[in-house]
Amino acid sequence: MKSSAQQPLRIAVAGLGTVGAGIVQLLERQAELLTLRAGRHIIVSAVSARDRRRDRGADLSAVRWYEDAVAMAADPDIDAVVELIGGADGVALAVVEAALAHGKHVVTANKALMAKHGTRLARLAEQAGLALAFEASVAGGIPVIKALREGLAGNRVTRVYGILNGTSNYILTTMRESGREFAEVLAEAQKLGYAEADPSFDIDGVDAAHKLAVLASVAFGRPVDLDGVYTEGIRHISRLDIDFAEELGYRIKLLGVARLTDHGLEQRVHPCMVKRGTPIAAVEGVFNAVVAEGDFIGRVVLEGRGAGAFPTASAVAADLVDIAAGRRVPTFAVPVAALRDLPGAPMEQHQGAYFIRLMVLDQPGVIADIAAALRDEHVSMEAMIQRGRAPGEAVPVVLTTHVTLEAAMRRALDRIAKLDTVLEQPHMIRIEDF
Ligand SMILES: NC(=O)c1ccc[n+]([C@@H]2O[C@H](COP(=O)([O-])OP(=O)(O)OC[C@H]3O[C@@H](n4cnc5c(N)ncnc54)[C@H](OP(=O)(O)O)[C@@H]3O)[C@@H](O)[C@H]2O)c1
């Protein structure tokens, strides 16, 4: 008789879309390698999706098909459930809860689910002695969770940040390279399949916020706090902003940043000006990157493909190998009861430098009025650029500030917006110092 260590790990895959089909194909093509690495076979025993007739790019004729993914999660002949349906609630949540309730390990690529229910699900898994693995949920194929949780276990992380949404990065990169406006580039990205028909999750920073909340939890050993993530997207970024950024030596990137401050943990997703020449500025197109700063290691940069069938399947496979090999670590690096009650720092307390773009009437006294508003709020200006001269007409003016308090910056901008000579709502982009 075989010892239990040699029994295969029998998995059920819930959802056979982009990632689900990818993992089924990976498990087939890499079977030998995975068996060597896991010490036993990993086999797909059951699958569930909506449409049974659809071609999934793999032979599933010998695999049990379930119409009901939640019922599949209770199948007694399954050891682990891979949830690849998506969505913070609904079927995906029901599948994960059913799997944990029936003693199955869980692997998921679902950041929305982890951001909303991660702490509670981690507790359920821990109580049942099961794995809840989610490498694929943050930055797709890049092994950031494992790097932070295990590779950097000897460090206190002080800051973690990254480009966590490939669609936004593709749009910003293409705007800069082609000199086109946001709406046009978004429409093209949708045609190419880089952006969803409803792109709001990507371009409004929601997807990046989900990933940042999960990442911050692992990095700082704190319960997942999605509501504590300040979130701003890229809809308001214009070609002018990108051109001025270039002129000043910056690139504009949608970043997720989590850092320890005197006021607690800051979690924020918003467009940032980053100095050209920094590793993060060089991450272009659909690529993602995560940078972690630790007290003993210094800076670690991880870059790669943050989405797509095979990169994401690569991350799912790594979780499955850990489970099959019996390697267990607490979901968020420490047991749920040991997660720290670290307060969240409000965005008003953020200290940083700012890029401000204004459209003003070119007439005497305008700049003096703007400077007075900044002075009154104790915001110190670093540089100012006025593009062209057109007396009596609208001209763009750009200024950058020294490090200042976000609340003061906002008050100054409110005053500037009310000036008769300021023709549009001021554009503000935070400058990140890396
Ligand atoms: N796509 C990526 O590159 C990527 C990267 C990282 C993480 N993720 C995450 O991975 C997850 C899956 O994403 P995806 O892009 O693979 O999604 P997708 O292509 O839309 O696939 C979703 C799958 O779920 C199935 N499904 C929907 N409702 C179901 C139900 N009630 N019961 C059983 N199956 C159901 C669908 O069935 P049918 O095929 O029959 O319609 C489909 O196969 C999401 O959480 C996503 O955020 C995706």
The ligand as a Gaussian input file, in Angstrom:
#p B3LYP/6-31G(d) Opt

LIG

0 1
 N       -7.346000      37.227000     -15.992000
 C       -6.233000      37.487000     -15.364000
 O       -5.197000      37.755000     -15.985000
 C       -6.185000      37.435000     -13.864000
 C       -4.966000      37.737000     -13.199000
 C       -4.907000      37.650000     -11.807000
 C       -6.039000      37.311000     -11.103000
 N       -7.217000      37.064000     -11.774000
 C       -8.380000      36.700000     -10.979000
 O       -8.729000      35.357000     -11.294000
 C      -10.133000      35.184000     -11.194000
 C      -10.659000      34.643000     -12.517000
 O      -10.380000      35.583000     -13.529000
 P      -10.526000      35.219000     -15.084000
 O       -9.933000      36.369000     -15.821000
 O      -10.039000      33.866000     -15.344000
 O      -12.119000      35.277000     -15.236000
 P      -13.005000      34.769000     -16.450000
 O      -12.173000      34.565000     -17.663000
 O      -14.186000      35.675000     -16.528000
 O      -13.489000      33.326000     -15.953000
 C      -14.464000      33.135000     -14.977000
 C      -14.871000      31.681000     -14.999000
 O      -15.823000      31.481000     -13.973000
 C      -16.876000      30.685000     -14.491000
 N      -18.081000      30.944000     -13.709000
 C      -18.815000      32.074000     -13.636000
 N      -19.846000      31.902000     -12.811000
 C      -19.778000      30.619000     -12.377000
 C      -20.571000      29.837000     -11.521000
 N      -21.654000      30.336000     -10.947000
 N      -20.185000      28.547000     -11.299000
 C      -19.076000      28.038000     -11.875000
 N      -18.304000      28.743000     -12.702000
 C      -18.649000      30.016000     -12.942000
 C      -17.001000      31.066000     -15.939000
 O      -17.660000      30.037000     -16.668000
 P      -17.839000      30.055000     -18.272000
 O      -16.457000      30.012000     -18.850000
 O      -18.595000      28.821000     -18.595000
 O      -18.550000      31.325000     -18.597000
 C      -15.540000      31.223000     -16.323000
 O      -15.002000      30.007000     -16.718000
 C      -10.697000      36.542000     -10.778000
 O      -10.806000      36.610000      -9.389000
 C       -9.620000      37.506000     -11.243000
 O       -9.598000      38.711000     -10.503000
 C       -7.302000      37.121000     -13.119000

